[in-house]
């Protein structure tokens, strides 16, 4: 009986640790790949040679400025057509940022889902374009893409 208990207790502890390892955390779960056409239909802000669903990005930027909760997914594609997902969830104060390059066939050994907490989206005018990036993050991870999208500058 004692031997059974001695063997059973470590197994239960190990099972408990594995059960709480965070593998089921949705923020750490890789998204399934889908085409740019599907991304546009789903309401993703899609960054290719131009930006699709720009109005959704503008709404998100307005909600950031007004401290109104909102969420968007910015989806870009590699030259080979593999999606890179960037999810921004704004709670009215901070942005939970998830970068997912797990579908990138040439992403290297460190590809996967990475998360961070950030506070702003910045814009930078450069050579007739406006580049948007997420910034003021709690940690800097060189494996994480902070660039969101770029669009042609519109003069009013």
Residue frames as a rotation matrix with the C-alpha (Angstrom) as fourth column:
UNK 1
0.568 0.823 0.000 0.00
0.823 -0.568 0.000 0.00
0.000 0.000 -1.000 0.00
UNK 2
0.458 -0.473 -0.753 2.81
0.140 -0.798 0.587 2.41
-0.878 -0.374 -0.299 0.91
UNK 3
-0.611 -0.731 0.303 4.60
0.384 0.060 0.921 1.64
-0.692 0.679 0.244 -2.35
UNK 4
-0.116 0.667 0.735 1.45
0.984 -0.025 0.178 2.37
0.137 0.744 -0.654 -4.32
UNK 5
0.818 0.419 -0.395 1.02
0.509 -0.846 0.158 5.72
-0.269 -0.330 -0.905 -2.55
UNK 6
0.061 -0.891 -0.451 4.68
0.128 -0.441 0.888 6.59
-0.990 -0.112 0.087 -3.07
UNK 7
-0.741 -0.314 0.594 4.32
0.582 0.142 0.801 5.96
-0.335 0.939 0.077 -6.81
UNK 8
0.082 0.908 0.411 0.88
0.985 -0.136 0.104 7.52
0.150 0.396 -0.906 -7.13
UNK 9
0.549 0.144 -0.823 1.65
0.494 -0.851 0.180 10.86
-0.674 -0.505 -0.538 -5.45
UNK 10
-0.468 -0.759 -0.453 4.46
0.030 -0.525 0.850 11.89
-0.883 0.385 0.269 -7.86
UNK 11
-0.737 0.253 0.627 2.31
0.676 0.267 0.687 10.85
0.006 0.930 -0.367 -10.82
UNK 12
0.369 0.923 -0.105 -0.59
0.928 -0.371 -0.003 12.99
-0.041 -0.097 -0.994 -9.60
UNK 13
0.297 -0.350 -0.888 1.72
0.228 -0.878 0.422 15.95
-0.927 -0.327 -0.181 -9.03
UNK 14
-0.780 -0.619 0.091 3.22
0.186 -0.091 0.978 15.57
-0.597 0.780 0.186 -12.49
UNK 15
-0.390 0.737 0.552 -0.23
0.906 0.199 0.374 15.33
0.166 0.646 -0.745 -14.03
UNK 16
0.552 0.589 -0.590 -1.30
0.722 -0.692 -0.016 18.47
-0.418 -0.417 -0.807 -12.19
UNK 17
-0.137 -0.700 -0.701 1.72
0.040 -0.711 0.702 20.37
-0.990 0.068 0.125 -13.44
UNK 18
-0.893 -0.178 0.413 1.17
0.386 0.166 0.907 19.27
-0.231 0.970 -0.080 -17.01
UNK 19
-0.041 0.979 0.201 -2.50
0.997 0.026 0.076 20.16
0.069 0.203 -0.977 -16.77
UNK 20
0.735 0.274 -0.620 -1.61
0.426 -0.898 0.108 23.71
-0.527 -0.344 -0.777 -15.76
UNK 21
-0.211 -0.965 0.156 1.19
0.738 -0.053 0.673 24.20
-0.641 0.257 0.723 -18.28
UNK 22
-0.064 0.239 -0.969 -0.77
-0.257 -0.942 -0.215 26.74
-0.964 0.235 0.122 -20.36
UNK 23
-0.901 -0.303 0.310 -0.83
0.185 0.378 0.907 24.67
-0.392 0.875 -0.284 -23.55
UNK 24
-0.222 0.906 0.360 -4.58
0.975 0.206 0.084 25.29
0.002 0.369 -0.929 -23.83
UNK 25
-0.169 0.095 -0.981 -4.19
0.302 -0.942 -0.144 29.07
-0.938 -0.321 0.131 -23.45
UNK 26
0.654 0.508 0.561 -5.95
0.657 -0.012 -0.754 30.50
-0.376 0.861 -0.341 -26.54
UNK 27
0.835 -0.386 -0.391 -3.40
-0.444 -0.894 -0.066 33.32
-0.325 0.228 -0.918 -26.75
UNK 28
-0.186 -0.970 0.159 -0.67
-0.700 0.244 0.671 30.70
-0.690 0.014 -0.724 -27.22
UNK 29
0.095 0.311 0.946 -2.57
0.364 0.873 -0.324 28.51
-0.927 0.375 -0.030 -29.69
UNK 30
-0.863 -0.477 -0.165 -1.51
-0.003 -0.323 0.946 28.79
-0.505 0.818 0.277 -33.32
UNK 31
0.139 0.908 -0.396 -4.18
-0.565 -0.256 -0.785 29.88
-0.813 0.333 0.477 -35.78
UNK 32
0.101 -0.009 0.995 -4.99
0.649 0.759 -0.060 27.71
-0.754 0.651 0.083 -38.76
UNK 33
-0.836 -0.475 -0.273 -3.82
0.080 -0.599 0.797 29.20
-0.542 0.644 0.539 -42.06
UNK 34
0.292 0.869 0.399 -6.35
0.696 0.093 -0.712 30.71
-0.656 0.486 -0.577 -44.45
UNK 35
-0.194 -0.370 0.908 -6.14
0.962 -0.251 0.104 32.63
0.189 0.894 0.405 -47.71
UNK 36
-0.956 -0.174 -0.236 -6.10
0.212 -0.966 -0.148 36.41
-0.203 -0.192 0.960 -48.08
UNK 37
-0.571 0.817 0.080 -9.57
-0.232 -0.254 0.939 36.27
0.788 0.517 0.335 -49.66
UNK 38
0.148 0.595 -0.790 -10.87
0.657 0.538 0.528 34.39
0.739 -0.597 -0.312 -46.61
UNK 39
-0.534 -0.428 -0.729 -9.11
0.836 -0.398 -0.379 36.86
-0.127 -0.811 0.571 -44.29
UNK 40
-0.959 0.226 0.174 -10.82
-0.157 -0.928 0.337 39.79
0.237 0.296 0.925 -46.01
UNK 41
-0.149 0.960 -0.239 -14.21
-0.027 0.238 0.971 38.04
0.989 0.151 -0.010 -45.70
UNK 42
0.065 0.119 -0.991 -13.57
0.882 0.458 0.112 37.39
0.467 -0.881 -0.075 -41.99
UNK 43
0.921 0.311 0.233 -12.92
0.201 -0.894 0.400 41.09
0.333 -0.322 -0.887 -41.37
UNK 44
0.274 -0.908 -0.316 -9.15
0.822 0.051 0.567 40.88
-0.499 -0.415 0.761 -40.90
UNK 45
0.756 -0.274 -0.595 -7.19
-0.450 -0.877 -0.169 43.99
-0.475 0.395 -0.786 -41.79
UNK 46
0.655 -0.459 0.600 -5.18
0.612 0.788 -0.065 42.44
-0.443 0.410 0.797 -44.62
UNK 47
0.459 -0.632 -0.624 -1.81
-0.525 -0.760 0.384 43.84
-0.717 0.151 -0.680 -45.64
UNK 48
0.445 -0.359 0.820 -0.68
0.760 0.636 -0.134 42.83
-0.473 0.683 0.557 -49.14
UNK 49
-0.543 -0.580 0.607 0.32
0.810 -0.553 0.196 45.29
0.222 0.598 0.770 -51.88
UNK 50
-0.442 0.460 0.770 -2.53
-0.345 -0.880 0.327 47.38
0.828 -0.121 0.547 -50.47
UNK 51
-0.975 0.142 0.170 -4.55
-0.134 0.232 -0.963 47.36
-0.176 -0.962 -0.207 -47.26
UNK 52
-0.422 0.885 -0.197 -7.98
0.073 0.250 0.966 45.70
0.904 0.393 -0.170 -47.23
UNK 53
0.418 0.702 -0.576 -10.63
0.743 0.100 0.662 46.46
0.523 -0.705 -0.480 -44.59
UNK 54
-0.611 -0.697 0.376 -8.89
0.431 -0.690 -0.581 49.78
0.664 -0.193 0.722 -43.90
UNK 55
0.016 0.720 0.693 -12.09
-0.426 -0.623 0.657 51.08
0.905 -0.306 0.297 -42.28
UNK 56
0.802 0.235 -0.550 -11.72
0.314 0.617 0.721 48.44
0.509 -0.751 0.421 -39.54
UNK 57
-0.158 -0.934 -0.321 -8.18
0.933 -0.034 -0.359 49.65
0.324 -0.356 0.876 -38.82
UNK 58
-0.585 -0.002 0.811 -9.37
0.011 -1.000 0.006 53.29
0.811 0.012 0.585 -38.73
UNK 59
0.526 0.835 0.162 -12.15
-0.248 -0.031 0.968 52.35
0.814 -0.549 0.191 -36.29
UNK 60
0.556 -0.403 -0.727 -9.61
0.765 0.589 0.259 50.59
0.324 -0.700 0.636 -34.06
UNK 61
-0.549 -0.812 0.196 -7.32
0.692 -0.574 -0.438 53.65
0.468 -0.105 0.877 -34.10
UNK 62
-0.238 0.562 0.792 -10.28
-0.326 -0.815 0.480 55.90
0.915 -0.144 0.377 -33.18
UNK 63
0.781 0.549 -0.296 -11.24
0.040 0.430 0.902 53.56
0.623 -0.717 0.314 -30.34
UNK 64
0.029 -0.852 -0.523 -7.65
0.934 0.210 -0.290 53.63
0.357 -0.479 0.802 -29.07
UNK 65
-0.709 -0.323 0.627 -7.74
0.224 -0.946 -0.235 57.43
0.669 -0.026 0.743 -29.01
UNK 66
-0.049 0.817 0.574 -11.11
-0.627 -0.473 0.619 57.40
0.778 -0.330 0.535 -27.22
UNK 67
-0.782 -0.377 0.495 -10.10
-0.622 0.448 -0.642 54.63
0.020 -0.810 -0.586 -24.77
UNK 68
0.344 0.936 0.073 -12.90
-0.911 0.352 -0.217 52.37
-0.229 0.008 0.974 -26.06
UNK 69
-0.208 -0.430 0.878 -12.29
-0.266 0.889 0.372 48.59
-0.941 -0.156 -0.300 -25.98
UNK 70
0.673 0.343 -0.656 -11.85
-0.720 0.096 -0.688 46.99
-0.173 0.934 0.312 -29.39
UNK 71
0.033 -0.682 0.731 -10.02
-0.054 0.729 0.682 44.18
-0.998 -0.061 -0.013 -31.15
UNK 72
0.680 0.125 -0.722 -8.63
-0.718 -0.081 -0.691 43.56
-0.145 0.989 0.035 -34.62
UNK 73
0.377 -0.641 0.668 -6.58
0.400 0.763 0.507 41.02
-0.835 0.076 0.545 -36.48
UNK 74
0.449 -0.383 -0.807 -3.98
-0.814 -0.547 -0.193 42.28
-0.368 0.744 -0.558 -38.94
UNK 75
0.549 -0.220 0.806 -3.01
0.268 0.960 0.079 39.55
-0.791 0.173 0.586 -41.39
UNK 76
0.255 -0.567 -0.784 -0.01
-0.895 -0.445 0.031 39.80
-0.367 0.693 -0.620 -43.67
UNK 77
0.948 0.070 0.311 1.35
0.050 0.931 -0.361 37.20
-0.315 0.358 0.879 -46.05
UNK 78
-0.011 -0.999 0.043 4.89
-0.052 0.044 0.998 36.11
-0.999 0.008 -0.053 -46.84
UNK 79
-0.350 -0.211 -0.913 6.15
-0.883 -0.252 0.396 35.99
-0.314 0.944 -0.098 -50.44
UNK 80
-0.978 -0.043 -0.206 5.22
-0.108 0.943 0.315 32.29
0.181 0.330 -0.927 -50.42
UNK 81
-0.251 0.968 0.030 1.66
-0.333 -0.115 0.936 33.09
0.909 0.225 0.351 -49.27
UNK 82
-0.312 0.097 -0.945 1.97
0.764 0.617 -0.189 32.00
0.564 -0.781 -0.267 -45.63
UNK 83
0.539 0.616 0.574 -0.10
0.170 -0.747 0.642 34.09
0.825 -0.248 -0.508 -43.19
UNK 84
-0.750 -0.588 -0.302 1.35
0.491 -0.190 -0.850 36.07
0.442 -0.787 0.431 -40.30
UNK 85
0.319 0.948 0.016 -1.38
0.589 -0.212 0.780 36.91
0.742 -0.239 -0.626 -37.77
UNK 86
-0.869 -0.491 0.064 -1.21
0.276 -0.589 -0.759 39.92
0.410 -0.642 0.648 -35.46
UNK 87
0.164 0.964 -0.208 -4.05
0.715 0.029 0.698 40.16
0.679 -0.263 -0.685 -32.95
UNK 88
-0.873 -0.332 0.358 -4.58
0.040 -0.779 -0.626 43.36
0.487 -0.532 0.693 -30.99
UNK 89
0.131 0.898 -0.421 -7.06
0.751 0.187 0.633 43.33
0.647 -0.399 -0.650 -28.10
UNK 90
-0.732 -0.332 0.594 -7.55
-0.007 -0.869 -0.495 46.72
0.681 -0.366 0.634 -26.46
UNK 91
-0.250 0.627 -0.738 -9.28
0.912 0.409 0.038 46.78
0.326 -0.663 -0.674 -23.07
UNK 92
0.808 0.506 0.302 -9.46
0.408 -0.850 0.333 50.58
0.425 -0.146 -0.893 -22.83
UNK 93
0.812 -0.584 -0.005 -6.01
-0.350 -0.493 0.796 50.84
-0.467 -0.645 -0.605 -21.21
UNK 94
-0.284 -0.956 0.071 -3.54
-0.588 0.232 0.775 48.37
-0.758 0.178 -0.628 -22.73
UNK 95
0.453 0.326 -0.830 -3.23
-0.877 0.329 -0.350 46.29
0.159 0.886 0.435 -25.87
UNK 96
0.204 -0.357 0.912 -2.73
-0.225 0.889 0.398 42.54
-0.953 -0.286 0.101 -25.58
UNK 97
0.317 -0.233 -0.919 -0.67
-0.943 -0.184 -0.278 41.79
-0.104 0.955 -0.278 -28.66
UNK 98
0.344 -0.183 0.921 -0.31
-0.024 0.979 0.203 38.31
-0.939 -0.092 0.332 -30.13
UNK 99
0.094 -0.449 -0.888 2.10
-0.976 -0.219 0.008 37.64
-0.198 0.866 -0.459 -33.00
UNK 100
0.377 0.152 0.914 1.66
-0.149 0.984 -0.102 34.30
-0.914 -0.097 0.394 -34.76
UNK 101
0.120 -0.408 -0.905 4.10
-0.989 -0.125 -0.075 33.26
-0.082 0.904 -0.419 -37.47
UNK 102
-0.186 -0.188 0.964 3.61
-0.434 0.896 0.091 29.53
-0.881 -0.401 -0.249 -36.86
UNK 103
0.688 0.507 0.519 2.32
0.237 0.520 -0.821 28.99
-0.686 0.688 0.237 -40.42
UNK 104
0.631 -0.536 -0.561 5.44
-0.756 -0.585 -0.292 30.52
-0.171 0.608 -0.775 -42.01
UNK 105
0.978 -0.205 -0.025 7.18
0.189 0.936 -0.296 27.66
0.084 0.285 0.955 -43.81
UNK 106
0.172 -0.970 0.174 10.48
0.568 -0.047 -0.822 29.57
0.805 0.240 0.542 -43.75
UNK 107
0.756 0.287 0.588 10.01
-0.222 -0.733 0.643 31.12
0.616 -0.616 -0.491 -40.29
UNK 108
-0.281 -0.955 0.094 12.97
-0.493 0.059 -0.868 29.35
0.823 -0.290 -0.488 -38.74
UNK 109
-0.509 -0.026 -0.860 13.24
0.460 0.837 -0.297 27.45
0.727 -0.547 -0.415 -35.47
UNK 110
-0.919 0.100 -0.381 11.76
0.313 -0.402 -0.861 30.19
-0.239 -0.910 0.338 -33.28
UNK 111
-0.671 0.734 0.102 8.49
-0.373 -0.454 0.809 30.62
0.641 0.505 0.579 -35.14
UNK 112
-0.546 0.572 -0.612 5.27
0.779 0.615 -0.121 30.28
0.308 -0.543 -0.782 -33.18
UNK 113
0.481 0.795 0.370 2.86
0.462 -0.588 0.664 32.30
0.745 -0.149 -0.650 -31.09
UNK 114
-0.640 -0.686 -0.347 4.30
0.707 -0.349 -0.616 35.15
0.301 -0.639 0.708 -29.01
UNK 115
0.503 0.862 0.070 2.42
0.720 -0.463 0.517 37.54
0.478 -0.209 -0.853 -26.75
UNK 116
-0.746 -0.661 -0.076 3.14
0.611 -0.635 -0.473 40.94
0.264 -0.400 0.878 -25.26
UNK 117
0.404 0.810 -0.426 1.33
0.877 -0.475 -0.071 43.82
-0.259 -0.345 -0.902 -23.60
UNK 118
-0.666 -0.589 0.458 1.70
0.720 -0.668 0.188 47.19
0.195 0.455 0.869 -25.31
UNK 119
-0.230 0.596 -0.770 0.16
0.602 -0.535 -0.593 50.62
-0.765 -0.599 -0.236 -24.92
UNK 120
0.165 0.299 -0.940 0.25
-0.420 -0.841 -0.341 52.42
-0.893 0.451 -0.013 -28.28
UNK 121
0.350 -0.118 0.929 0.16
0.863 0.427 -0.270 52.10
-0.365 0.897 0.251 -32.03
UNK 122
-0.044 -0.470 -0.882 2.51
0.004 -0.882 0.470 54.59
-0.999 0.017 0.041 -33.65
UNK 123
0.798 0.224 0.559 2.57
0.557 0.080 -0.827 55.94
-0.230 0.971 -0.061 -37.18
UNK 124
-0.081 -0.887 -0.456 5.58
0.163 -0.463 0.872 57.17
-0.983 -0.003 0.182 -39.11
UNK 125
0.905 0.334 -0.264 5.53
-0.160 -0.307 -0.938 59.04
-0.394 0.891 -0.224 -42.42
UNK 126
-0.130 -0.981 0.143 8.21
-0.142 0.162 0.977 57.80
-0.981 0.107 -0.160 -44.77
UNK 127
-0.910 -0.391 -0.140 8.60
-0.164 0.030 0.986 58.31
-0.381 0.920 -0.091 -48.53
UNK 128
-0.571 0.751 -0.330 4.92
-0.720 -0.265 0.641 58.80
0.394 0.604 0.692 -49.29
UNK 129
-0.058 0.546 -0.836 3.76
0.192 0.828 0.528 56.02
0.980 -0.130 -0.152 -46.98
UNK 130
0.107 0.120 0.987 2.55
-0.937 -0.320 0.140 55.78
0.333 -0.940 0.078 -43.41
UNK 131
-0.359 -0.323 -0.876 3.98
-0.019 0.941 -0.339 52.84
0.933 -0.105 -0.343 -41.43
UNK 132
0.454 0.582 0.674 2.05
-0.755 -0.150 0.638 51.64
0.472 -0.799 0.372 -38.37
UNK 133
-0.394 -0.607 -0.690 3.73
0.023 0.744 -0.668 49.71
0.919 -0.279 -0.279 -35.57
UNK 134
0.806 0.544 -0.234 2.79
0.213 0.103 0.972 48.58
0.553 -0.833 -0.033 -32.09
UNK 135
-0.223 -0.944 0.245 4.99
0.092 -0.271 -0.958 50.09
0.970 -0.191 0.147 -29.38
UNK 136
-0.301 -0.043 0.953 5.58
-0.866 -0.407 -0.292 50.76
0.400 -0.913 0.085 -25.70
UNK 137
0.517 0.430 -0.740 5.52
-0.211 0.902 0.376 47.05
0.829 -0.038 0.557 -24.96
UNK 138
0.880 -0.104 0.464 6.43
-0.461 0.049 0.886 45.48
-0.115 -0.993 -0.005 -21.62
UNK 139
0.222 -0.849 0.480 9.20
0.130 0.513 0.848 43.36
-0.966 -0.126 0.225 -23.15
UNK 140
0.290 -0.205 -0.935 11.22
-0.923 -0.317 -0.217 43.51
-0.252 0.926 -0.281 -26.33
UNK 141
0.277 -0.142 0.950 11.35
0.089 0.989 0.122 40.22
-0.957 0.050 0.286 -28.22
UNK 142
-0.420 -0.522 -0.743 13.50
-0.645 -0.404 0.648 40.32
-0.638 0.751 -0.167 -31.37
UNK 143
-0.937 0.115 0.329 11.58
0.272 0.831 0.485 37.30
-0.217 0.544 -0.811 -32.69
UNK 144
-0.027 0.992 -0.119 8.32
0.776 -0.054 -0.629 39.25
-0.630 -0.110 -0.768 -32.60
UNK 145
-0.577 -0.115 0.809 7.21
0.714 -0.553 0.430 41.56
0.397 0.825 0.401 -35.41
UNK 146
-0.400 0.404 -0.823 6.09
0.570 -0.593 -0.568 44.97
-0.718 -0.696 0.007 -34.16
UNK 147
-0.904 0.112 -0.413 5.36
-0.386 -0.631 0.673 46.38
-0.185 0.767 0.614 -37.63
UNK 148
-0.212 0.912 0.351 1.64
0.041 0.367 -0.929 46.18
-0.976 -0.183 -0.115 -38.40
UNK 149
0.338 0.363 0.868 1.09
0.883 0.197 -0.426 47.61
-0.326 0.911 -0.254 -41.87
UNK 150
-0.673 -0.517 -0.529 1.99
0.219 -0.822 0.525 50.34
-0.707 0.238 0.666 -44.33
UNK 151
0.313 0.803 0.507 -0.29
0.855 -0.006 -0.518 52.37
-0.413 0.596 -0.688 -46.57
UNK 152
-0.374 -0.395 0.839 0.10
0.772 -0.634 0.046 55.17
0.513 0.665 0.542 -49.06
UNK 153
-0.716 0.071 -0.695 -0.10
0.452 -0.712 -0.538 58.60
-0.532 -0.699 0.477 -47.46
UNK 154
0.037 0.815 0.578 -3.38
0.963 -0.182 0.196 60.33
0.265 0.550 -0.792 -48.24
UNK 155
-0.936 -0.332 -0.120 -3.16
0.350 -0.918 -0.185 64.12
-0.048 -0.215 0.975 -48.55
UNK 156
0.007 0.992 -0.128 -6.35
0.962 -0.042 -0.271 65.92
-0.274 -0.121 -0.954 -47.56
